Amino acid sequence: MAVKDITLDDTLDLLIDNGDFKISDSDMQHIQLICITDLGHWKQFPLLGVGIEKYIASSAQTDALKRSINIQLAADGYKVNDILVQGTNENFTYSIDAERS
């Protein structure tokens, strides 16, 4: 079953629709937020967050990044099927195939 939550735009700002918060499926948004936030950014869950930027700036950290993403998403109730990480710095891309377990 898909989880619904308030929707954020590409700049992580709230989306407003007809004067109210827009609600939509939010699994991919949750995964993105877990990846871009660092440990301590979530007051209620201080051990949640990957801090993907620290991995982008360093070389040879692909395996450590994949492990961190896998651990953090599993802790939040996701089953990770595949993680694809390519490039470094400006050319960095990642793709995560995960679903709620």
C-alpha positions as CSV (number, residue, x, y, z in Angstrom):
1,M,0.0,0.0,0.0
2,A,1.4,3.4,-1.0
3,V,1.9,6.0,1.7
4,K,0.5,9.4,1.1
5,D,2.0,12.7,2.5
6,I,2.3,16.4,1.7
7,T,4.1,16.9,-1.6
8,L,7.3,18.8,-2.1
9,D,8.5,20.3,-5.4
10,D,12.0,20.0,-6.9
11,T,13.3,22.7,-4.5
12,L,11.8,20.8,-1.5
13,D,9.2,23.6,-1.0
14,L,5.6,22.7,-0.2
15,L,3.3,22.3,-3.2
16,I,0.0,24.2,-2.8
17,D,-3.1,23.3,-4.8
18,N,-6.2,25.5,-4.7
19,G,-5.0,27.0,-1.4
20,D,-4.3,23.7,0.3
21,F,-1.3,21.3,0.7
22,K,-1.1,18.9,-2.2
23,I,-1.2,15.2,-1.1
24,S,0.2,12.4,-3.2
25,D,2.1,9.1,-3.0
26,S,5.3,9.9,-1.1
27,D,7.5,6.8,-1.1
28,M,10.0,8.2,-3.6
29,Q,10.0,11.6,-1.8
30,H,10.7,9.8,1.6
31,I,13.6,7.9,0.0
32,Q,15.0,11.2,-1.5
33,L,14.8,13.0,1.9
34,I,16.5,10.1,3.7
35,C,19.3,10.2,1.2
36,I,19.9,14.0,1.2
37,T,19.6,14.6,4.9
38,D,22.4,13.7,7.4
39,L,22.3,12.1,10.8
40,G,20.8,14.5,13.3
41,H,18.6,16.4,10.8
42,W,15.5,14.7,12.0
43,K,14.7,15.7,15.5
44,Q,12.5,12.8,16.2
45,F,14.8,10.3,14.6
46,P,18.4,11.5,15.1
47,L,20.0,8.3,13.6
48,L,18.1,8.7,10.3
49,G,19.8,10.1,7.2
50,V,22.5,9.2,4.7
51,G,24.1,12.5,4.0
52,I,24.8,11.7,0.4
53,E,26.8,14.9,-0.3
54,K,29.7,13.7,1.8
55,Y,29.9,10.6,-0.4
56,I,29.8,12.5,-3.6
57,A,32.8,14.6,-2.7
58,S,35.0,11.6,-1.9
59,S,36.3,9.0,-4.2
60,A,36.0,5.3,-3.9
61,Q,33.0,5.5,-1.6
62,T,30.4,3.8,-3.8
63,D,30.2,0.7,-1.7
64,A,30.0,2.6,1.6
65,L,27.2,4.8,0.1
66,K,25.2,1.8,-1.1
67,R,25.5,0.2,2.4
68,S,24.4,3.4,4.1
69,I,21.4,3.8,1.9
70,N,20.5,0.2,2.4
71,I,20.7,0.4,6.2
72,Q,18.8,3.7,6.4
73,L,16.0,2.6,4.1
74,A,15.7,-0.8,5.8
75,A,15.4,1.0,9.2
76,D,12.5,3.1,7.7
77,G,10.7,0.0,6.5
78,Y,11.8,-0.3,2.9
79,K,13.0,-3.4,1.1
80,V,15.8,-2.3,-1.2
81,N,16.0,-4.2,-4.5
82,D,18.8,-2.3,-6.2
83,I,20.9,0.8,-5.9
84,L,22.7,2.3,-8.9
85,V,25.4,4.9,-8.3
86,Q,27.4,6.5,-11.1
87,G,29.9,9.3,-11.4
88,T,31.3,11.8,-9.0
89,N,30.8,15.5,-8.1
90,E,28.9,17.3,-10.9
91,N,28.2,14.2,-12.9
92,F,26.9,12.2,-9.9
93,T,23.6,10.3,-10.3
94,Y,21.9,7.6,-8.2
95,S,18.9,5.5,-8.7
96,I,17.2,3.4,-6.0
97,D,14.6,0.6,-6.5
98,A,12.9,0.1,-3.1
99,E,9.4,-0.7,-1.8
100,R,7.7,-0.6,1.5
101,S,8.0,-4.0,3.2
